[in-house]
Amino acid sequence: MIFVRGMSGVMFKQLAYVVGFSLLCSLAAALTIVPMLANRLLRRPVGIAEGHESLWHRMMRLSADAFSRLESTYKGLLHRVTACLL
């Protein structure tokens, strides 16, 4: 695309600049804004006791438990498949 001449070369060069700029902006957001927002969303509120979780924290805990069960099931399945292949 770099070596295309004429009007199409100009248009592709401009498209490459736009895509490159958007990728750099996305990288900057991923490295700065996303961790800051995750810290604010996932923080336990100060005045809440250990036994009283908010709905958000309960949903996060339940999804983490579901993903760990899925991971252990997948790990067991992989061990069985590799045992059959060997």
HELIX and SHEET records of a PDB file:
HELIX    1   1 GLY A    6  LEU A   42  1                                  37    
HELIX    2   2 LEU A   55  LEU A   85  1                                  31    
END                                                                             
